[in-house]
Amino acid sequence: MERMLPLLALGLLAAGFCPAVLCHPNSPLDEENLTQENQDRGTHVDLGLASANVDFAFSLYKQLVLKAPDKNVIFSPLSISTALAFLSLGAHNTTLTEILKGLKFNLTETSEAEIHQSFQHLLRTLNQSSDELQLSMGNAMFVKEQLSLLDRFTEDAKRLYGSEAFATDFQDSAAAKKLINDYVKNGTRGKITDLIKDLDSQTMMVLVNYIFFKAKWEMPFDPQDTHQSRFYLSKKKWVMVPMMSLHHLTIPYFRDEELSCTVVELKYTGNASALFILPDQDKMEEVEAMLLPETLKRWRDSLEF
């Protein structure tokens, strides 16, 4: 089956693209104690995190597409970058550098402490759910019970990432699997119940990240206006899929003649939105090749009603 991706959706990765004030490293996480210089530095670091997250998201997407060119690709880049940043708390020297460089951080501009504090601030911001929008993220490490973790690691994991490390008996695969699956089930409000299906008894560690997102469209679709229609995989191949329709809708829109694609933004209630990119026929690869932080910024800056 050919990849059903003439429509790219850039949803939750945009959460790492929004700037916010960040506390200066080694100072209390209290805005009243921040000098203007520290606030300016924090904003700069936060923008660095946003840019790195988007760069990492697009780079990973391109790698996934190369490995599975005939498959649909759905993933949460923010979940992966957060989990790896959390893991880097226990790394040193070359391993630490490789992880952070892989996450697209420029270590000459941003220190390790600033990276972790920017993730801390982002996670705190995202986990502030409301009646209109529910979004929560969590990380956990399940470690073979014979291994002991440094107190500094567990303390930093809890303080910066709200994460826990669980001593796990992987020899009892059924119990270990239940422990992990129950953690994810609770975090996703029962939406993911069977994340781990098989677990080797020789497992040393399992790193888990979950993300839960629930919100309503600002302009909801009427189920009565959903109809079956053709979705083209190529010029000659198509499948029938349910298509949602919304009449008399005015939304932010941009026609990118340079990349031969159309960009629209659909808003959720609660200050969130999804960006959709529709390449012209046979232009999918060209658009994918130009998925870069500066491209996303240009699209967002160019949106008009």
Buried (B, 14 or more C-beta within 10 A) or exposed (E): EEBBBBEBEBBBBBBBBBBBEBBBBEEEBEEEEBEEEBBEBBBBBBBBBBBBBBBBBBBBBBEBBEEEEEBEBEEBBBBBBBBBBBBBBBBEEEEBBEBBEBBBBEEEEBEBEBBBBBBBBBBEBBBEBEEEBBBBBBBBBBBBEEEEEEEEBBEBBEEBBBBBBBEBEBEEBEEBBBBBBEBBBEBBEEEBEEBBEEBEEEBEEBBBBBBBBEBEBBBEEEEEEEEEEEBEBEEEEEEEEEEEEEEEEEBBEBEBEEBBBBBBBBBBBBEBBBBBBBBBEEBBEBBBEBBEBEBBBBBBEEBEE
